[in-house]
């Protein structure tokens, strides 16, 4: 991917990066480990974002 990206694509990539975090430990503790994984968790090689 090019180094110089359009602002819209850069913002979309940053949003996806922020969403790609694990579930906080306090949530797992509070829900008795019912939610251990994020439904939106994305691995960068396996699934690509839409342009």
mmCIF entry with sequence, helices, sheets and N, C-alpha, C, O atoms, coordinates in Angstrom:
data_MODEL
# 
_entry.id   MODEL 
# 
_entity.id                         1 
_entity.type                       polymer 
_entity.pdbx_number_of_molecules   1 
# 
_entity_poly.entity_id                      1 
_entity_poly.type                           'polypeptide(L)' 
_entity_poly.nstd_linkage                   no 
_entity_poly.nstd_monomer                   no 
_entity_poly.pdbx_seq_one_letter_code       
;(UNK)(UNK)(UNK)(UNK)(UNK)(UNK)(UNK)(UNK)(UNK)(UNK)(UNK)(UNK)(UNK)(UNK)(UNK)(UNK)
(UNK)(UNK)(UNK)(UNK)(UNK)(UNK)(UNK)(UNK)(UNK)(UNK)(UNK)(UNK)(UNK)(UNK)(UNK)(UNK)
(UNK)(UNK)(UNK)(UNK)(UNK)(UNK)(UNK)(UNK)(UNK)(UNK)(UNK)(UNK)(UNK)(UNK)(UNK)(UNK)
(UNK)(UNK)(UNK)
;
_entity_poly.pdbx_seq_one_letter_code_can   XXXXXXXXXXXXXXXXXXXXXXXXXXXXXXXXXXXXXXXXXXXXXXXXXXX 
_entity_poly.pdbx_strand_id                 A 
# 
loop_
_entity_poly_seq.entity_id 
_entity_poly_seq.num 
_entity_poly_seq.mon_id 
_entity_poly_seq.hetero 
1 1  UNK n 
1 2  UNK n 
1 3  UNK n 
1 4  UNK n 
1 5  UNK n 
1 6  UNK n 
1 7  UNK n 
1 8  UNK n 
1 9  UNK n 
1 10 UNK n 
1 11 UNK n 
1 12 UNK n 
1 13 UNK n 
1 14 UNK n 
1 15 UNK n 
1 16 UNK n 
1 17 UNK n 
1 18 UNK n 
1 19 UNK n 
1 20 UNK n 
1 21 UNK n 
1 22 UNK n 
1 23 UNK n 
1 24 UNK n 
1 25 UNK n 
1 26 UNK n 
1 27 UNK n 
1 28 UNK n 
1 29 UNK n 
1 30 UNK n 
1 31 UNK n 
1 32 UNK n 
1 33 UNK n 
1 34 UNK n 
1 35 UNK n 
1 36 UNK n 
1 37 UNK n 
1 38 UNK n 
1 39 UNK n 
1 40 UNK n 
1 41 UNK n 
1 42 UNK n 
1 43 UNK n 
1 44 UNK n 
1 45 UNK n 
1 46 UNK n 
1 47 UNK n 
1 48 UNK n 
1 49 UNK n 
1 50 UNK n 
1 51 UNK n 
# 
_struct_asym.id          A 
_struct_asym.entity_id   1 
# 
loop_
_struct_conf.conf_type_id 
_struct_conf.id 
_struct_conf.pdbx_PDB_helix_id 
_struct_conf.beg_label_comp_id 
_struct_conf.beg_label_asym_id 
_struct_conf.beg_label_seq_id 
_struct_conf.pdbx_beg_PDB_ins_code 
_struct_conf.end_label_comp_id 
_struct_conf.end_label_asym_id 
_struct_conf.end_label_seq_id 
_struct_conf.pdbx_end_PDB_ins_code 
_struct_conf.beg_auth_comp_id 
_struct_conf.beg_auth_asym_id 
_struct_conf.beg_auth_seq_id 
_struct_conf.end_auth_comp_id 
_struct_conf.end_auth_asym_id 
_struct_conf.end_auth_seq_id 
_struct_conf.pdbx_PDB_helix_class 
_struct_conf.details 
_struct_conf.pdbx_PDB_helix_length 
HELX_P HELX_P1 AA1 UNK A 7  ? UNK A 19 ? UNK A 7  UNK A 19 1 ? 13 
HELX_P HELX_P2 AA2 UNK A 25 ? UNK A 30 ? UNK A 25 UNK A 30 1 ? 6  
# 
_struct_conf_type.id          HELX_P 
_struct_conf_type.criteria    ? 
_struct_conf_type.reference   ? 
# 
loop_
_atom_site.group_PDB 
_atom_site.id 
_atom_site.type_symbol 
_atom_site.label_atom_id 
_atom_site.label_alt_id 
_atom_site.label_comp_id 
_atom_site.label_asym_id 
_atom_site.label_entity_id 
_atom_site.label_seq_id 
_atom_site.pdbx_PDB_ins_code 
_atom_site.Cartn_x 
_atom_site.Cartn_y 
_atom_site.Cartn_z 
_atom_site.occupancy 
_atom_site.B_iso_or_equiv 
_atom_site.pdbx_formal_charge 
_atom_site.auth_seq_id 
_atom_site.auth_comp_id 
_atom_site.auth_asym_id 
_atom_site.auth_atom_id 
_atom_site.pdbx_PDB_model_num 
ATOM 1   N N  . UNK A 1 1  ? 0.844   -1.174  0.000  1.00 0.00 ? 1  UNK A N  1 
ATOM 2   C CA . UNK A 1 1  ? 0.000   0.000   0.000  1.00 0.00 ? 1  UNK A CA 1 
ATOM 3   C C  . UNK A 1 1  ? 0.888   1.236   0.000  1.00 0.00 ? 1  UNK A C  1 
ATOM 4   O O  . UNK A 1 1  ? 1.977   1.227   0.574  1.00 0.00 ? 1  UNK A O  1 
ATOM 5   N N  . UNK A 1 2  ? 0.429   2.270   -0.630 1.00 0.00 ? 2  UNK A N  1 
ATOM 6   C CA . UNK A 1 2  ? 1.220   3.485   -0.763 1.00 0.00 ? 2  UNK A CA 1 
ATOM 7   C C  . UNK A 1 2  ? 1.433   4.151   0.599  1.00 0.00 ? 2  UNK A C  1 
ATOM 8   O O  . UNK A 1 2  ? 0.623   4.010   1.516  1.00 0.00 ? 2  UNK A O  1 
ATOM 9   N N  . UNK A 1 3  ? 2.533   4.869   0.700  1.00 0.00 ? 3  UNK A N  1 
ATOM 10  C CA . UNK A 1 3  ? 2.809   5.604   1.935  1.00 0.00 ? 3  UNK A CA 1 
ATOM 11  C C  . UNK A 1 3  ? 1.863   6.779   2.081  1.00 0.00 ? 3  UNK A C  1 
ATOM 12  O O  . UNK A 1 3  ? 1.345   7.034   3.168  1.00 0.00 ? 3  UNK A O  1 
ATOM 13  N N  . UNK A 1 4  ? 1.635   7.498   0.985  1.00 0.00 ? 4  UNK A N  1 
ATOM 14  C CA . UNK A 1 4  ? 0.748   8.652   1.011  1.00 0.00 ? 4  UNK A CA 1 
ATOM 15  C C  . UNK A 1 4  ? -0.670  8.190   0.684  1.00 0.00 ? 4  UNK A C  1 
ATOM 16  O O  . UNK A 1 4  ? -0.982  7.840   -0.454 1.00 0.00 ? 4  UNK A O  1 
ATOM 17  N N  . UNK A 1 5  ? -1.514  8.198   1.703  1.00 0.00 ? 5  UNK A N  1 
ATOM 18  C CA . UNK A 1 5  ? -2.885  7.717   1.542  1.00 0.00 ? 5  UNK A CA 1 
ATOM 19  C C  . UNK A 1 5  ? -3.840  8.907   1.586  1.00 0.00 ? 5  UNK A C  1 
ATOM 20  O O  . UNK A 1 5  ? -3.529  9.930   2.195  1.00 0.00 ? 5  UNK A O  1 
ATOM 21  N N  . UNK A 1 6  ? -4.987  8.780   0.953  1.00 0.00 ? 6  UNK A N  1 
ATOM 22  C CA . UNK A 1 6  ? -6.016  9.804   1.111  1.00 0.00 ? 6  UNK A CA 1 
ATOM 23  C C  . UNK A 1 6  ? -6.500  9.844   2.564  1.00 0.00 ? 6  UNK A C  1 
ATOM 24  O O  . UNK A 1 6  ? -6.446  8.836   3.268  1.00 0.00 ? 6  UNK A O  1 
ATOM 25  N N  . UNK A 1 7  ? -6.959  10.983  2.997  1.00 0.00 ? 7  UNK A N  1 
ATOM 26  C CA . UNK A 1 7  ? -7.378  11.152  4.386  1.00 0.00 ? 7  UNK A CA 1 
ATOM 27  C C  . UNK A 1 7  ? -8.506  10.195  4.751  1.00 0.00 ? 7  UNK A C  1 
ATOM 28  O O  . UNK A 1 7  ? -8.512  9.646   5.853  1.00 0.00 ? 7  UNK A O  1 
ATOM 29  N N  . UNK A 1 8  ? -9.460  9.984   3.848  1.00 0.00 ? 8  UNK A N  1 
ATOM 30  C CA . UNK A 1 8  ? -10.588 9.095   4.154  1.00 0.00 ? 8  UNK A CA 1 
ATOM 31  C C  . UNK A 1 8  ? -10.130 7.680   4.441  1.00 0.00 ? 8  UNK A C  1 
ATOM 32  O O  . UNK A 1 8  ? -10.604 7.053   5.388  1.00 0.00 ? 8  UNK A O  1 
ATOM 33  N N  . UNK A 1 9  ? -9.216  7.174   3.634  1.00 0.00 ? 9  UNK A N  1 
ATOM 34  C CA . UNK A 1 9  ? -8.717  5.813   3.847  1.00 0.00 ? 9  UNK A CA 1 
ATOM 35  C C  . UNK A 1 9  ? -7.923  5.731   5.142  1.00 0.00 ? 9  UNK A C  1 
ATOM 36  O O  . UNK A 1 9  ? -8.004  4.741   5.868  1.00 0.00 ? 9  UNK A O  1 
ATOM 37  N N  . UNK A 1 10 ? -7.157  6.776   5.425  1.00 0.00 ? 10 UNK A N  1 
ATOM 38  C CA . UNK A 1 10 ? -6.356  6.795   6.643  1.00 0.00 ? 10 UNK A CA 1 
ATOM 39  C C  . UNK A 1 10 ? -7.254  6.754   7.877  1.00 0.00 ? 10 UNK A C  1 
ATOM 40  O O  . UNK A 1 10 ? -6.964  6.044   8.840  1.00 0.00 ? 10 UNK A O  1 
ATOM 41  N N  . UNK A 1 11 ? -8.353  7.525   7.844  1.00 0.00 ? 11 UNK A N  1 
ATOM 42  C CA . UNK A 1 11 ? -9.284  7.539   8.962  1.00 0.00 ? 11 UNK A CA 1 
ATOM 43  C C  . UNK A 1 11 ? -9.965  6.185   9.124  1.00 0.00 ? 11 UNK A C  1 
ATOM 44  O O  . UNK A 1 11 ? -10.159 5.715   10.245 1.00 0.00 ? 11 UNK A O  1 
ATOM 45  N N  . UNK A 1 12 ? -10.328 5.555   8.001  1.00 0.00 ? 12 UNK A N  1 
ATOM 46  C CA . UNK A 1 12 ? -10.951 4.235   8.077  1.00 0.00 ? 12 UNK A CA 1 
ATOM 47  C C  . UNK A 1 12 ? -10.006 3.201   8.663  1.00 0.00 ? 12 UNK A C  1 
ATOM 48  O O  . UNK A 1 12 ? -10.412 2.366   9.472  1.00 0.00 ? 12 UNK A O  1 
ATOM 49  N N  . UNK A 1 13 ? -8.746  3.257   8.255  1.00 0.00 ? 13 UNK A N  1 
ATOM 50  C CA . UNK A 1 13 ? -7.767  2.318   8.790  1.00 0.00 ? 13 UNK A CA 1 
ATOM 51  C C  . UNK A 1 13 ? -7.545  2.530   10.281 1.00 0.00 ? 13 UNK A C  1 
ATOM 52  O O  . UNK A 1 13 ? -7.404  1.568   11.035 1.00 0.00 ? 13 UNK A O  1 
ATOM 53  N N  . UNK A 1 14 ? -7.515  3.793   10.706 1.00 0.00 ? 14 UNK A N  1 
ATOM 54  C CA . UNK A 1 14 ? -7.328  4.076   12.129 1.00 0.00 ? 14 UNK A CA 1 
ATOM 55  C C  . UNK A 1 14 ? -8.517  3.598   12.950 1.00 0.00 ? 14 UNK A C  1 
ATOM 56  O O  . UNK A 1 14 ? -8.344  3.085   14.056 1.00 0.00 ? 14 UNK A O  1 
ATOM 57  N N  . UNK A 1 15 ? -9.722  3.764   12.415 1.00 0.00 ? 15 UNK A N  1 
ATOM 58  C CA . UNK A 1 15 ? -10.911 3.295   13.131 1.00 0.00 ? 15 UNK A CA 1 
ATOM 59  C C  . UNK A 1 15 ? -10.877 1.784   13.281 1.00 0.00 ? 15 UNK A C  1 
ATOM 60  O O  . UNK A 1 15 ? -11.197 1.252   14.344 1.00 0.00 ? 15 UNK A O  1 
ATOM 61  N N  . UNK A 1 16 ? -10.488 1.090   12.211 1.00 0.00 ? 16 UNK A N  1 
ATOM 62  C CA . UNK A 1 16 ? -10.405 -0.372  12.262 1.00 0.00 ? 16 UNK A CA 1 
ATOM 63  C C  . UNK A 1 16 ? -9.328  -0.815  13.237 1.00 0.00 ? 16 UNK A C  1 
ATOM 64  O O  . UNK A 1 16 ? -9.489  -1.826  13.921 1.00 0.00 ? 16 UNK A O  1 
ATOM 65  N N  . UNK A 1 17 ? -8.230  -0.070  13.307 1.00 0.00 ? 17 UNK A N  1 
ATOM 66  C CA . UNK A 1 17 ? -7.159  -0.407  14.249 1.00 0.00 ? 17 UNK A CA 1 
ATOM 67  C C  . UNK A 1 17 ? -7.626  -0.244  15.681 1.00 0.00 ? 17 UNK A C  1 
ATOM 68  O O  . UNK A 1 17 ? -7.315  -1.073  16.536 1.00 0.00 ? 17 UNK A O  1 
ATOM 69  N N  . UNK A 1 18 ? -8.376  0.826   15.950 1.00 0.00 ? 18 UNK A N  1 
ATOM 70  C CA . UNK A 1 18 ? -8.866  1.055   17.307 1.00 0.00 ? 18 UNK A CA 1 
ATOM 71  C C  . UNK A 1 18 ? -9.896  0.011   17.711 1.00 0.00 ? 18 UNK A C  1 
ATOM 72  O O  . UNK A 1 18 ? -9.943  -0.401  18.871 1.00 0.00 ? 18 UNK A O  1 
ATOM 73  N N  . UNK A 1 19 ? -10.725 -0.422  16.755 1.00 0.00 ? 19 UNK A N  1 
ATOM 74  C CA . UNK A 1 19 ? -11.750 -1.422  17.065 1.00 0.00 ? 19 UNK A CA 1 
ATOM 75  C C  . UNK A 1 19 ? -11.155 -2.802  17.292 1.00 0.00 ? 19 UNK A C  1 
ATOM 76  O O  . UNK A 1 19 ? -11.799 -3.672  17.879 1.00 0.00 ? 19 UNK A O  1 
ATOM 77  N N  . UNK A 1 20 ? -9.937  -3.002  16.833 1.00 0.00 ? 20 UNK A N  1 
ATOM 78  C CA . UNK A 1 20 ? -9.339  -4.334  16.850 1.00 0.00 ? 20 UNK A CA 1 
ATOM 79  C C  . UNK A 1 20 ? -8.621  -4.612  18.163 1.00 0.00 ? 20 UNK A C  1 
ATOM 80  O O  . UNK A 1 20 ? -7.530  -5.182  18.155 1.00 0.00 ? 20 UNK A O  1 
ATOM 81  N N  . UNK A 1 21 ? -9.200  -4.228  19.273 1.00 0.00 ? 21 UNK A N  1 
ATOM 82  C CA . UNK A 1 21 ? -8.606  -4.463  20.580 1.00 0.00 ? 21 UNK A CA 1 
ATOM 83  C C  . UNK A 1 21 ? -9.295  -5.630  21.260 1.00 0.00 ? 21 UNK A C  1 
ATOM 84  O O  . UNK A 1 21 ? -10.419 -5.993  20.913 1.00 0.00 ? 21 UNK A O  1 
ATOM 85  N N  . UNK A 1 22 ? -8.617  -6.209  22.225 1.00 0.00 ? 22 UNK A N  1 
ATOM 86  C CA . UNK A 1 22 ? -9.231  -7.321  22.943 1.00 0.00 ? 22 UNK A CA 1 
ATOM 87  C C  . UNK A 1 22 ? -10.251 -6.804  23.950 1.00 0.00 ? 22 UNK A C  1 
ATOM 88  O O  . UNK A 1 22 ? -10.282 -5.615  24.264 1.00 0.00 ? 22 UNK A O  1 
ATOM 89  N N  . UNK A 1 23 ? -11.082 -7.710  24.450 1.00 0.00 ? 23 UNK A N  1 
ATOM 90  C CA . UNK A 1 23 ? -12.088 -7.360  25.442 1.00 0.00 ? 23 UNK A CA 1 
ATOM 91  C C  . UNK A 1 23 ? -11.352 -7.051  26.748 1.00 0.00 ? 23 UNK A C  1 
ATOM 92  O O  . UNK A 1 23 ? -10.456 -7.802  27.132 1.00 0.00 ? 23 UNK A O  1 
ATOM 93  N N  . UNK A 1 24 ? -11.707 -5.966  27.437 1.00 0.00 ? 24 UNK A N  1 
ATOM 94  C CA . UNK A 1 24 ? -11.024 -5.642  28.692 1.00 0.00 ? 24 UNK A CA 1 
ATOM 95  C C  . UNK A 1 24 ? -11.192 -6.742  29.739 1.00 0.00 ? 24 UNK A C  1 
ATOM 96  O O  . UNK A 1 24 ? -12.183 -7.471  29.740 1.00 0.00 ? 24 UNK A O  1 
ATOM 97  N N  . UNK A 1 25 ? -10.215 -6.845  30.618 1.00 0.00 ? 25 UNK A N  1 
ATOM 98  C CA . UNK A 1 25 ? -10.222 -7.909  31.632 1.00 0.00 ? 25 UNK A CA 1 
ATOM 99  C C  . UNK A 1 25 ? -11.413 -7.761  32.573 1.00 0.00 ? 25 UNK A C  1 
ATOM 100 O O  . UNK A 1 25 ? -11.977 -8.756  33.028 1.00 0.00 ? 25 UNK A O  1 
ATOM 101 N N  . UNK A 1 26 ? -11.797 -6.508  32.865 1.00 0.00 ? 26 UNK A N  1 
ATOM 102 C CA . UNK A 1 26 ? -12.903 -6.324  33.802 1.00 0.00 ? 26 UNK A CA 1 
ATOM 103 C C  . UNK A 1 26 ? -14.224 -6.800  33.207 1.00 0.00 ? 26 UNK A C  1 
ATOM 104 O O  . UNK A 1 26 ? -15.116 -7.213  33.949 1.00 0.00 ? 26 UNK A O  1 
ATOM 105 N N  . UNK A 1 27 ? -14.366 -6.750  31.889 1.00 0.00 ? 27 UNK A N  1 
ATOM 106 C CA . UNK A 1 27 ? -15.589 -7.238  31.249 1.00 0.00 ? 27 UNK A CA 1 
ATOM 107 C C  . UNK A 1 27 ? -15.645 -8.761  31.366 1.00 0.00 ? 27 UNK A C  1 
ATOM 108 O O  . UNK A 1 27 ? -16.698 -9.331  31.654 1.00 0.00 ? 27 UNK A O  1 
ATOM 109 N N  . UNK A 1 28 ? -14.500 -9.416  31.139 1.00 0.00 ? 28 UNK A N  1 
ATOM 110 C CA . UNK A 1 28 ? -14.473 -10.878 31.273 1.00 0.00 ? 28 UNK A CA 1 
ATOM 111 C C  . UNK A 1 28 ? -14.785 -11.294 32.711 1.00 0.00 ? 28 UNK A C  1 
ATOM 112 O O  . UNK A 1 28 ? -15.488 -12.277 32.948 1.00 0.00 ? 28 UNK A O  1 
ATOM 113 N N  . UNK A 1 29 ? -14.256 -10.535 33.657 1.00 0.00 ? 29 UNK A N  1 
ATOM 114 C CA . UNK A 1 29 ? -14.489 -10.848 35.061 1.00 0.00 ? 29 UNK A CA 1 
ATOM 115 C C  . UNK A 1 29 ? -15.960 -10.642 35.432 1.00 0.00 ? 29 UNK A C  1 
ATOM 116 O O  . UNK A 1 29 ? -16.555 -11.447 36.149 1.00 0.00 ? 29 UNK A O  1 
ATOM 117 N N  . UNK A 1 30 ? -16.529 -9.550  34.927 1.00 0.00 ? 30 UNK A N  1 
ATOM 118 C CA . UNK A 1 30 ? -17.898 -9.196  35.262 1.00 0.00 ? 30 UNK A CA 1 
ATOM 119 C C  . UNK A 1 30 ? -18.906 -10.176 34.658 1.00 0.00 ? 30 UNK A C  1 
ATOM 120 O O  . UNK A 1 30 ? -19.929 -10.476 35.274 1.00 0.00 ? 30 UNK A O  1 
ATOM 121 N N  . UNK A 1 31 ? -18.617 -10.675 33.453 1.00 0.00 ? 31 UNK A N  1 
ATOM 122 C CA . UNK A 1 31 ? -19.555 -11.561 32.777 1.00 0.00 ? 31 UNK A CA 1 
ATOM 123 C C  . UNK A 1 31 ? -19.196 -13.028 32.981 1.00 0.00 ? 31 UNK A C  1 
ATOM 124 O O  . UNK A 1 31 ? -19.714 -13.902 32.287 1.00 0.00 ? 31 UNK A O  1 
ATOM 125 N N  . UNK A 1 32 ? -18.309 -13.293 33.935 1.00 0.00 ? 32 UNK A N  1 
ATOM 126 C CA . UNK A 1 32 ? -17.918 -14.671 34.269 1.00 0.00 ? 32 UNK A CA 1 
ATOM 127 C C  . UNK A 1 32 ? -17.330 -15.373 33.047 1.00 0.00 ? 32 UNK A C  1 
ATOM 128 O O  . UNK A 1 32 ? -17.631 -16.536 32.778 1.00 0.00 ? 32 UNK A O  1 
ATOM 129 N N  . UNK A 1 33 ? -16.481 -14.642 32.308 1.00 0.00 ? 33 UNK A N  1 
ATOM 130 C CA . UNK A 1 33 ? -15.752 -15.118 31.127 1.00 0.00 ? 33 UNK A CA 1 
ATOM 131 C C  . UNK A 1 33 ? -16.668 -15.562 29.993 1.00 0.00 ? 33 UNK A C  1 
ATOM 132 O O  . UNK A 1 33 ? -16.277 -16.385 29.165 1.00 0.00 ? 33 UNK A O  1 
ATOM 133 N N  . UNK A 1 34 ? -17.880 -15.024 29.951 1.00 0.00 ? 34 UNK A N  1 
ATOM 134 C CA . UNK A 1 34 ? -18.780 -15.345 28.846 1.00 0.00 ? 34 UNK A CA 1 
ATOM 135 C C  . UNK A 1 34 ? -18.302 -14.679 27.560 1.00 0.00 ? 34 UNK A C  1 
ATOM 136 O O  . UNK A 1 34 ? -18.397 -15.256 26.477 1.00 0.00 ? 34 UNK A O  1 
ATOM 137 N N  . UNK A 1 35 ? -17.781 -13.445 27.697 1.00 0.00 ? 35 UNK A N  1 
ATOM 138 C CA . UNK A 1 35 ? -17.246 -12.732 26.542 1.00 0.00 ? 35 UNK A CA 1 
ATOM 139 C C  . UNK A 1 35 ? -15.730 -12.735 26.649 1.00 0.00 ? 35 UNK A C  1 
ATOM 140 O O  . UNK A 1 35 ? -15.152 -11.913 27.360 1.00 0.00 ? 35 UNK A O  1 
ATOM 141 N N  . UNK A 1 36 ? -15.094 -13.644 25.955 1.00 0.00 ? 36 UNK A N  1 
ATOM 142 C CA . UNK A 1 36 ? -13.634 -13.673 25.988 1.00 0.00 ? 36 UNK A CA 1 
ATOM 143 C C  . UNK A 1 36 ? -13.057 -13.108 24.704 1.00 0.00 ? 36 UNK A C  1 
ATOM 144 O O  . UNK A 1 36 ? -11.924 -12.629 24.697 1.00 0.00 ? 36 UNK A O  1 
ATOM 145 N N  . UNK A 1 37 ? -13.819 -13.156 23.611 1.00 0.00 ? 37 UNK A N  1 
ATOM 146 C CA . UNK A 1 37 ? -13.327 -12.655 22.338 1.00 0.00 ? 37 UNK A CA 1 
ATOM 147 C C  . UNK A 1 37 ? -14.253 -11.596 21.787 1.00 0.00 ? 37 UNK A C  1 
ATOM 148 O O  . UNK A 1 37 ? -15.453 -11.590 22.063 1.00 0.00 ? 37 UNK A O  1 
ATOM 149 N N  . UNK A 1 38 ? -13.689 -10.715 21.017 1.00 0.00 ? 38 UNK A N  1 
ATOM 150 C CA . UNK A 1 38 ? -14.460 -9.672  20.358 1.00 0.00 ? 38 UNK A CA 1 
ATOM 151 C C  . UNK A 1 38 ? -15.122 -10.260 19.118 1.00 0.00 ? 38 UNK A C  1 
ATOM 152 O O  . UNK A 1 38 ? -14.478 -11.010 18.384 1.00 0.00 ? 38 UNK A O  1 
ATOM 153 N N  . UNK A 1 39 ? -16.389 -9.941  18.865 1.00 0.00 ? 39 UNK A N  1 
ATOM 154 C CA . UNK A 1 39 ? -16.993 -10.410 17.623 1.00 0.00 ? 39 UNK A CA 1 
ATOM 155 C C  . UNK A 1 39 ? -16.373 -9.721  16.405 1.00 0.00 ? 39 UNK A C  1 
ATOM 156 O O  . UNK A 1 39 ? -16.424 -10.257 15.298 1.00 0.00 ? 39 UNK A O  1 
ATOM 157 N N  . UNK A 1 40 ? -15.783 -8.523  16.607 1.00 0.00 ? 40 UNK A N  1 
ATOM 158 C CA . UNK A 1 40 ? -15.206 -7.774  15.498 1.00 0.00 ? 40 UNK A CA 1 
ATOM 159 C C  . UNK A 1 40 ? -13.698 -7.989  15.367 1.00 0.00 ? 40 UNK A C  1 
ATOM 160 O O  . UNK A 1 40 ? -13.047 -7.331  14.556 1.00 0.00 ? 40 UNK A O  1 
ATOM 161 N N  . UNK A 1 41 ? -13.139 -8.909  16.163 1.00 0.00 ? 41 UNK A N  1 
ATOM 162 C CA . UNK A 1 41 ? -11.689 -9.102  16.128 1.00 0.00 ? 41 UNK A CA 1 
ATOM 163 C C  . UNK A 1 41 ? -11.254 -9.514  14.734 1.00 0.00 ? 41 UNK A C  1 
ATOM 164 O O  . UNK A 1 41 ? -11.850 -10.403 14.125 1.00 0.00 ? 41 UNK A O  1 
ATOM 165 N N  . UNK A 1 42 ? -10.213 -8.865  14.230 1.00 0.00 ? 42 UNK A N  1 
ATOM 166 C CA . UNK A 1 42 ? -9.808  -9.058  12.852 1.00 0.00 ? 42 UNK A CA 1 
ATOM 167 C C  . UNK A 1 42 ? -8.312  -9.288  12.796 1.00 0.00 ? 42 UNK A C  1 
ATOM 168 O O  . UNK A 1 42 ? -7.534  -8.544  13.395 1.00 0.00 ? 42 UNK A O  1 
ATOM 169 N N  . UNK A 1 43 ? -7.912  -10.328 12.068 1.00 0.00 ? 43 UNK A N  1 
ATOM 170 C CA . UNK A 1 43 ? -6.489  -10.591 11.882 1.00 0.00 ? 43 UNK A CA 1 
ATOM 171 C C  . UNK A 1 43 ? -6.085  -9.989  10.552 1.00 0.00 ? 43 UNK A C  1 
ATOM 172 O O  . UNK A 1 43 ? -6.759  -10.215 9.547  1.00 0.00 ? 43 UNK A O  1 
ATOM 173 N N  . UNK A 1 44 ? -5.012  -9.236  10.519 1.00 0.00 ? 44 UNK A N  1 
ATOM 174 C CA . UNK A 1 44 ? -4.696  -8.402  9.362  1.00 0.00 ? 44 UNK A CA 1 
ATOM 175 C C  . UNK A 1 44 ? -4.384  -9.198  8.109  1.00 0.00 ? 44 UNK A C  1 
ATOM 176 O O  . UNK A 1 44 ? -4.573  -8.688  7.005  1.00 0.00 ? 44 UNK A O  1 
ATOM 177 N N  . UNK A 1 45 ? -3.911  -10.435 8.239  1.00 0.00 ? 45 UNK A N  1 
ATOM 178 C CA . UNK A 1 45 ? -3.641  -11.220 7.032  1.00 0.00 ? 45 UNK A CA 1 
ATOM 179 C C  . UNK A 1 45 ? -4.887  -11.946 6.523  1.00 0.00 ? 45 UNK A C  1 
ATOM 180 O O  . UNK A 1 45 ? -5.079  -12.093 5.316  1.00 0.00 ? 45 UNK A O  1 
ATOM 181 N N  . UNK A 1 46 ? -5.724  -12.397 7.448  1.00 0.00 ? 46 UNK A N  1 
ATOM 182 C CA . UNK A 1 46 ? -6.849  -13.243 7.060  1.00 0.00 ? 46 UNK A CA 1 
ATOM 183 C C  . UNK A 1 46 ? -7.982  -12.479 6.392  1.00 0.00 ? 46 UNK A C  1 
ATOM 184 O O  . UNK A 1 46 ? -8.486  -12.899 5.351  1.00 0.00 ? 46 UNK A O  1 
ATOM 185 N N  . UNK A 1 47 ? -8.384  -11.365 6.981  1.00 0.00 ? 47 UNK A N  1 
ATOM 186 C CA . UNK A 1 47 ? -9.534  -10.651 6.420  1.00 0.00 ? 47 UNK A CA 1 
ATOM 187 C C  . UNK A 1 47 ? -9.150  -9.206  6.134  1.00 0.00 ? 47 UNK A C  1 
ATOM 188 O O  . UNK A 1 47 ? -8.587  -8.516  6.983  1.00 0.00 ? 47 UNK A O  1 
ATOM 189 N N  . UNK A 1 48 ? -9.462  -8.772  4.941  1.00 0.00 ? 48 UNK A N  1 
ATOM 190 C CA . UNK A 1 48 ? -9.121  -7.420  4.513  1.00 0.00 ? 48 UNK A CA 1 
ATOM 191 C C  . UNK A 1 48 ? -10.316 -6.491  4.672  1.00 0.00 ? 48 UNK A C  1 
ATOM 192 O O  . UNK A 1 48 ? -11.464 -6.934  4.665  1.00 0.00 ? 48 UNK A O  1 
ATOM 193 N N  . UNK A 1 49 ? -10.037 -5.207  4.815  1.00 0.00 ? 49 UNK A N  1 
ATOM 194 C CA . UNK A 1 49 ? -11.097 -4.213  4.904  1.00 0.00 ? 49 UNK A CA 1 
ATOM 195 C C  . UNK A 1 49 ? -11.588 -3.865  3.509  1.00 0.00 ? 49 UNK A C  1 
ATOM 196 O O  . UNK A 1 49 ? -10.875 -4.023  2.518  1.00 0.00 ? 49 UNK A O  1 
ATOM 197 N N  . UNK A 1 50 ? -12.807 -3.396  3.459  1.00 0.00 ? 50 UNK A N  1 
ATOM 198 C CA . UNK A 1 50 ? -13.303 -2.888  2.187  1.00 0.00 ? 50 UNK A CA 1 
ATOM 199 C C  . UNK A 1 50 ? -12.679 -1.529  1.949  1.00 0.00 ? 50 UNK A C  1 
ATOM 200 O O  . UNK A 1 50 ? -12.396 -0.793  2.895  1.00 0.00 ? 50 UNK A O  1 
ATOM 201 N N  . UNK A 1 51 ? -12.466 -1.198  0.699  1.00 0.00 ? 51 UNK A N  1 
ATOM 202 C CA . UNK A 1 51 ? -11.819 0.088   0.373  1.00 0.00 ? 51 UNK A CA 1 
ATOM 203 C C  . UNK A 1 51 ? -12.765 1.162   0.670  1.00 0.00 ? 51 UNK A C  1 
ATOM 204 O O  . UNK A 1 51 ? -12.447 2.335   0.476  1.00 0.00 ? 51 UNK A O  1 
# 
